[in-house]
């Protein structure tokens, strides 16, 4: 699948936004109310999304 240059920027920003949301879910889980995954799993999701975001930039 080939991604056009302007689509790369949009996908990169979307992945970074998703990483921030995953960190917020992790903080919510740390406070005491897990949202579907445990806090450490949300941090792993955030790390992978951030790495792919940086790779696409």
C-alpha positions in Angstrom: 0.0 0.0 0.0 1.5 3.3 -1.1 0.7 6.4 1.0 0.8 9.8 -0.7 3.0 12.5 0.9 0.1 14.6 2.2 -1.7 11.5 3.5 1.5 10.6 5.4 1.3 13.8 7.4 -2.4 13.2 8.3 -1.7 9.6 9.3 1.3 10.7 11.4 -0.7 13.3 13.3 -3.5 10.9 13.8 -1.2 8.3 15.2 0.4 10.8 17.6 -3.0 11.9 18.7 -3.9 8.3 19.3 -0.7 7.9 21.4 -1.7 10.8 23.6 -5.2 9.3 24.1 -3.6 6.0 25.0 -1.5 7.7 27.6 -4.6 9.4 29.0 -6.3 5.9 29.2 -3.2 4.7 31.0 -3.4 7.5 33.6 -7.1 6.7 34.0 -6.2 3.1 34.7 -3.5 4.1 37.2 -6.2 6.1 39.1 -8.2 2.9 39.4 -10.7 2.5 36.5 -9.2 0.4 33.7 -10.6 1.0 30.3 -10.6 -2.3 28.4 -6.7 -2.8 28.8 -4.4 -2.5 31.8 -2.3 0.7 32.2 0.9 -1.0 31.1 -0.8 -2.2 27.9 -2.0 1.3 27.1 1.6 2.5 27.5 2.8 -0.1 25.0 0.0 0.9 22.6 1.1 4.5 23.0 4.8 3.7 22.4 4.0 1.7 19.2 1.7 4.5 17.8 4.3 7.2 18.6 7.1 5.2 16.9 5.0 4.7 13.8 4.1 8.4 13.8 7.7 9.4 13.9 8.6 6.8 11.2 6.0 8.3 8.9 7.2 11.8 9.4 
